[in-house]
Amino acid sequence: MCVTSIGRSIAAKAAIGIAVACALMTTGVAPAIATEDLIVKYDQSQILRMPRKVAEFIIGNPSIADVAIQSTDLLVVTGKSFGITNVIALDAERQVITEARVIVVRDQARVVNVLKAGKRESHNCTPQCNPSIVVGDDKAYFEGVLSASDRKIRFSEGQTDQSQANQNQ
């Protein structure tokens, strides 16, 4: 049987990995849990349950995803911008509990894009279409929807629009 240098390299790495795992088990230190990619939709959250208590949680790029710690074993990951980052959970002894990539994607099933002269406008269409802002939308559209949303929030909180306040003086 012929084993190439690539085969030896892979076999050697596998043997080292098995040896490290065995050593960790005999020392009582639990190895890190290998998790699949965590897919989070833009502007939505995903629950991440830990197998044991987390003392510290690290997010590679907080502009892509954010983490809210609900309890020592329950985390909420929210997609803030499109992209890929990673998360690492450590226990009190600073041992890695889990490490995973976080991929923030668009929720294609509920978003309709309107292209006007190459400029994109996003709409959430469940069950009817309403303006929605997504990174990458036309700047004027994005700013217009954001401004209208801010005014509506202030109105619902009982605050008046600043222009109305200035007119009343």
N, C-alpha and C positions, 0 to 999 in steps of 0.2 A: 504494500500500500504506500502510495506516494503522498506526502503532505507538503504543500508548498509553504513558503515563508509566510504568506498571508494566512494560510490555514494554521500554521504554528502560532502566529500572532493572535488570531482569534481564539484558538484553544488556550493559549497562555492567559489571555485576558479573562476567559471564562473560568479558568482554574483559580485565578487570583480573586475574582468576584465571589466564587463559592467559598474560598478560604476566608475572605473577609466576613462574609455572612455567617459562617460557622463560628468564627472568632467572636463576632458580636453576640451571637446567641449564647455562647458559653460564658461571656462576661456579664450577661444579663441586660445588655443594652439592646433595645429593639431597633432593627434596621429601619431606615426611612421607607415609607410606603410609596411605591411607584404608582402614580395616578395618571389617568389619561388627560388629554388636554381639556381644560375647562372652557366651554364655549359659552360666552355671555353676549346677549344681544345689546346693542347700543341703547343707552338710556333705560336699561332694565337690570334686574338683579337676579343673582343665582345663589342658592344656599350651598355652603360648603361645610359638611360635617366632618369633624376630626375624630380619629379613633381613640385619642386620649387628650388630656388637657394641654392647651397651647399657652405658653408663657409669652411668646413674641411672634409677631406675624410681619413678614417683610414683603412688600410689593415692589417689583422692579421699576416700574414706571407709573407713578400715581396719576399721571395725566391720561393714561389709557384705561386703567381700572382702579377702583377704590375699594377698600375693605372696611366694613363695620363689624366690630367684634360684639356679638350678641351675648355670648357666654364663653366659658373656657374651652368649649368644644364645638361651638356653632358660630360660623362666620357668614357674612353676607358680602358677596363680591358684586359690584355695580360697574357696568360698562360705561365709561365716560367719553371715550373717543375710539375710533377704529384703530386697530393695530394688535400687536402681540407683545405681551410682557410675561413676567413669571411671578409666582408667589412661593414663599417658603414659610413653613410653620416650624417653630422651635419649641421644645419643651423647657422646663425649668433648668435642666442641666445643659441647655443649649444644643441638644441633639436634634437633628432634623426629623420631624414627624412626617412631613410630606413636602414635596416640591413638584410644582406643575406649571405648565404654560397656560396663560390665560389669553384666549383669542376673542377679541370683541368684533362682532359682525353685525351687519344690518339685518333687521327683521323684514325680509323680502315679502313674506306672506301678507303683510298688512300695509305696505307702503306703496303708493303709486307716485312715480316720478313724471312730472310734466316738463318737457323740454321746449323752451321758447327761445329761438335763435341761439341754440347752444347753451342757454342758461337753465339750470335745473331748479325746479321747485318741488318740494316733497309734500305729500299729503297722506295722512293716516285715514284709511278707508274702512273703518269697522264701526258700525255698518254703513255710515255715510262718510263722504270725504270731507276732511277738515284740514286746514293748513297745519303743517308740522315742520319744525326746523331740524335739519340734519347737517352735520359738518359736510361741506362741499356744495351746499345750495348757493344759488346766486346771492351775492352780498346784499343787494337792495331788498330782495325777498326776505332773506334771513333777518335783516335788521327791522323790516316792517312787521313781520310776525312776532319777533321778540319784543318790540315796542308795544304792540297791541296786547300781547300777553301780560307784560308788566303793568300796563294801565288797567287791565281787567282784574289782576290780582290786587292792586291798590284799591280799586273800586269795591271789590268784594270784602276787603278788610276795613272799609269805611273811610279810607283816605281819599281825598279829592285829587284830581289831576292838577299838577303844578300850574298849568296854563289857566285853569279855572280859578285857582286861588289868586293868581296875579290879577285877573280881570275883576275880581270882587273887591280889590283894594282901591 
